Amino acid sequence: MPEMVSRSARALFYGVAATLLTGCASGSGTPPPKEGAVPPAPEPPKVTLTDVKSTQDAQAQEIARLGAELKAQDAQQSFLVAELKTLSEQVAKLKASLEEAESAVRSMRATPVAPESRPAAPPAPPPGSAPAIVTPPPAAAPPAAAAPAVPAPSAAPTPSAPPAPPSTATPTAAAAPRNLEAERMFAGALARFRAGDDGQAALEFTEFVSQYPTHPQAAAAQNYIGDAYYRQRDYRQAATEFQKTVDTYTQPTAVSEALLKIGLCQRSLGDMASARAAWERVVKDFPRTDAARQARTLLAAKSGSGR
């Protein structure tokens, strides 16, 4: 019995010793971490001068791009302001022409009747003096024959006066309906354009230009055709329509605006050389127009972005 106890004690002793020896062998290479120790922080990535330079270049390019976009937006805004001003002027002209037509019609209706009724009134005073002259000389029949000579002069001016008004009234009466019809057609097309119906507005303005090519609003109508195509982003057709204004009409305002918008169309198509040529022509040929002022802004913006 004591031998068995001693054997088991020995076995237990040997097992504990082996365990201790194994733990010491495994932990001898790496010392146990201390309590509360902070792990070392990872090293920050190294930043080279090349990285800094590339970042600065990218930022500079982005700033230049944003500056160019801002200048382009400013130019587009000034273009829209000028277009609004043009629309206001067109409306004022339409209103004035309609008022003139109405006043002409009213004067035509009033003038023919008044001159004929007023000359008929003068014969009333002679009868008041006639009784005093007719009663004393009963045999004044021959002078009475001379009396009809008095109506004769009055009849002479009367026919001569009426023919003059009809001669002036007839051309206005013939021209007024034509002008009113043209103004109605232009106003209808302009209403379509303002409502955003660009396709129908372009058709109606085209019909207006074909029917009234010499009308004072024909050049503006041709520009509106180009504007309708421009708003539909059909820049090639818009440039073609604006070129018709330049080739056909001579009004400085309409032609300068057409050249300015031709440049905008060329810019949208990516042809900056043609765009600059159009704007330079506006500044050279029409230096005092609003279009020239906008063209100078666009030229300055493009030259600034190119530096």
Salt bridges, closest charged atoms under 4 A:
GLU62 OE2 - ARG65 NH2 2.43
GLU69 OE2 - ARG65 NH1 2.60
GLU181 OE1 - ARG184 NH1 3.84
GLU183 OE2 - HIS215 NE2 3.07
ASP197 OD2 - ARG192 NH1 3.59
ASP198 OD1 - ARG231 NH2 2.60
GLU204 OE2 - ARG192 NE 3.22
ASP227 OD1 - LYS261 NZ 3.11
GLU241 OE2 - LYS244 NZ 3.54
GLU280 OE2 - ARG276 NH2 3.81
ASP285 OD2 - ARG281 NE 3.37
ASP290 OD2 - LYS85 NZ 3.27
